[in-house]
Amino acid sequence: MVFASGVSKDCIVAGCTELAVAGGLCRSHYDRRAYSGRPVAPIRSRVCPMCGMAFQLIRASKRFCSATCRKRYQRRCAKQSVPPFGTDSNPIIESEPVTPKPVRSMTYGAFTEADIWAKCDGTCYGCGEAVVKDVDSPDAGTPGWIVPPEDGGEPSFENRAIFHYRCVRRHV
């Protein structure tokens, strides 16, 4: 299988780590979409008639959220003449799974720390004063992001610069 550059090879379904086969989906999610129209199964839940809490269904016949609520209902039926409830009184609620926002892929260019030092000509990007490579010096410098990738900066050579250790903390 041939992938174009920049195209993700992983399945687009959140949490799936399988390789994509077609339409950005792995084989199992692709087959599920072809069969049911959805690549992932909906979340099925029901409201417990005893405590009123919503719970996720494992099987369609489950009526109560826990064994405690089921026993409480059985005891109440034994004390009083309570008619058994049918399937219409406690319907199954279906909802789509929450899909997280896609993470932007980050591709870094090929450059070294020496390239960044050469680009900056020994001056700090933050204050404009001279920086040195000696770690014991108070004017020691370190490479840093001008705009961090977490804040929307591009992971490129142009976005890297040399900062004093004291300036890089102020800059971020």
Summary of the structure (lengths in Angstrom):
residues: 172
radius of gyration: 29.3
end to end distance: 42.5
largest distance: 88.8
contacts: 371
relative contact order: 0.10
helix: 26%
strand: 17%
